[in-house]
Amino acid sequence: MSVYKHQDSPFYHFDFQLKGNRFHGSTGCTNERDARTFERSERDKAKQQMKAASPVSTKLDDVAGRYWQEVGQHHAAPTPHGGISNGCCDTLGLPNSSPIFATTMSLS
């Protein structure tokens, strides 16, 4: 059990790992005995959470969906013209279909 007193806080803190996950924070306790009791209850809660958690799917579709939910949707910022930002055109105030940035490819 790892309970310690942080130099900038009057409260004891806890820090432990369980199955590769780190759990840490303030106990809100000013004496070590209460802090150890609090840390023990946090460890028990963490064990219950680990038992209740379902295994994470590694299928590409599931991983891509999870990425979109947790990260991707927060990156795509709408622009004033309703599309997704495309960098230089938005900076220069040009429409998305500006001929300056259009490229054509010949496959002949």
C-alpha angles and dihedrals in degrees: 000000000000115000119155140163114244114223094232097047136064088215132081119244132210130215128178142143128228122185091339095312121115121222119189143146147111119312093204087225125124097199127061097231093058090042091056090050090050091048091051091053091048089051090051091050090050091051090052091049091051091051093048095046115100118228114266116247117236095197110130093237092051093046092049091048092049091048090052092049095047103032119356102061090056092057099055105082117187117237128221090263091055100252132104117275113268099187115233097033091057092045092051093042093241123145117256091250094055111152090220092073099032116113128192127203126206114207095187 
